[in-house]
């Protein structure tokens, strides 16, 4: 199978740049259709060491909303994994419907590295392949997309890249002695790979072979394979037709929007009244400052990984304040294997049966990685307080509980930063109305957003109390002036860069 690939195929960088630009636009739009159709997507990246799996994942996720995907690097099973059935650790990571997960190596590890290094025998290999096919069949029968890519390079190309990785500070840390020996074992790995592909290729989860000697060709082909796979999935299960607005047929939503349009600020003054919302950046200055900040954050991410320092960021703010855009620019140039964005919705039945902090403890990043919470544990003193989901004794007690929780994170060695994105009621209204007019933004606006807007003053008081009672030296709040999105994105990036630099200098 692999010997039929033309590894000399090339694509000029100029041609690739033009195609990638268009593919990114299509993938960005297709992700929203996948979300609306509630199709879960599992993407497996397998291939030779140094074939470009990490770079390919970075390219595939670049146009996607980071709140809709996760990336997992599959290492050797630990003691907990070994005490359970083989698929257990992969079942744990399956995405919710409408979301993506990208595996840098996957459940195929036993049929490749483990087989070459330990040689479990032909019968065990065939039994493992059958178990994997059954696992994938279970997923695809339930509506999952299982996309498998094999990145193929020649022995000479692999040898050249491993030498380059040893000299590249961004890649050197990923290179173990085992990988340096791959070139000597190329023939054995090739045989194992051929057999693995043959035993596990199926109609419901076929392999896609990517010629990866040329980086430009690899990037374009991988993006095209992903896009075409998603489009086929949508043809089989199209997204539901988007209504102009939920509840419009009976006039309730229209009446709700009319009542929520005009907001008058009332109540005692809070810290929010001191925020200067006139701050802004012109597009040219924004672009000038963005690239250096993103590059600097990439360097810092490498250093926190080396020093095993966790970074925890919590984003809160008014609806439509731009949390998603700020998170997107924060993560845009980072290795997607080094961070995770955790979108926080209303707790489910299991989460409600436990302490409200339980689900956040479960989502903490490991040392050396970054965890970014899109909404957070502050829901206890915001939405749960305002909407009556928590009793007054519960939400009043929560300020101290949250401070102690964050103190524990800081004592663990984490950099903990919290952002409140602030804007005016007038700017929020403008953004709400834009979301209703622009088709690709319609999914962002719901009747719940309008209902929340009616309680602006109740939320305003709750936010003021939250900022006052949970501002600490070990987990500080940054109020981000978000009337201008460009200003907000740069301020967020600068704050993270400065905080991580300070921690590294200590």
Buried (B, 14 or more C-beta within 10 A) or exposed (E): BEEEBEBEEBBEEEEBEEBBEEBBEBBBEBBBBBBBBBBBBBBBBBBBBBBBBBBBBBBBBBBBBBBBBBBBBBEEBEEEBEEEEBBEBBEEEBBEBBBBBBBBBBBBBBBBBBBBEEEBEEEBBEEBBEBBBEBBBEBBEEBBBBBBBBBBBBBEBBBBBBEEBEEEEEBEEBBEEEBBEBBEEBEBBBEBBEBBBEBBEBEEBBBBBBBBBBBBBBBBBBBBBBBEBBBEBBEEEEBEEEEEBEBEEEEEBEEBBEEBEEBEEEEEEBBBEEBEBEBBBEEEEBEEBBEEBBEBBBEBBBBBBEEEBBBBBBBBBBBBBBBBBBBBBBBBBBBBBBBBBBBBEEBEEEBEEEEBBEBBEEBBBEBBBBBBBBBBBBBBBBBBBBBEBBEEEBBBBBBEBBBEBBBEBBEEEBBBBBBBBBBBBEBBBEBBEEBBEEEEBBBBBBBEBBEBBEBBBBBBBBBBBBBEBBBBEBBBBBBBBBBBBBBBBBBBBBBBBEBBBEBBEE
